[in-house]
């Protein structure tokens, strides 16, 4: 949004006017970019899968991945095509912590709650969790 409706006859005033107009234009573009980034961030959480219930299956496979299932997996991304399965990489500290949490929950028959990343990065046909928590 650039406002140039008139130019004052005094050059010192016109210079100040153009600086203000440029600032308004720059500020408008900056705010649009911030708003777009926030909407994209929100969209990634809104459309990610969610899971809950007891852990029904845990399998460690080659390429350092853990495949596991819970009783319910809703709003899965298109890449997640296998039952109620999820996949976690054991090559990261977060993945190792999630695996330990899953083993603990399964051993104690506790339910878990999962929110996904809306992608299948850790295994091609299973959603990757963003976080896992044990339900009280």
C-alpha positions, 0 to 999 in steps of 0.5 A: 500500500503506497500513498502518493497522492501529491508531492509538496513543492518544497523538496525537504517536505517531499523527501520526508513524505516519500520516506513515510510512504515507503515505511508504510509500504514496507510495514504492510509487506512485512505484516503480510509475510508474518501473517502468512507464516503464522497461518502456515504454522497453524495449518500444520498443527490443525491438519496433523494426525492425532492418536490415543489409547493403549500401545497395541504394537511395537516393532524395531526395524532396520534403518533405526526405526520403531513402528508402533500402533495405538488404538486410534489414529485420526486425521492421518496425512495421505502418506500414512496408509498403514492401520493406526501405525506411527514411526519414530527414528532412533537416530535422534535423541527425541526418537529414543526418548519417545521409544522409551516412553512407549515401552514404559507405557506398554509395560504399565498398560497406560494410555498415550496421547500423540500429535503428529507432524503431518508427514512420514519422514521417519518411515515412508507410509507411517506418520511421524509423531511431534509429541507423545505423552502418557495419559494419567 
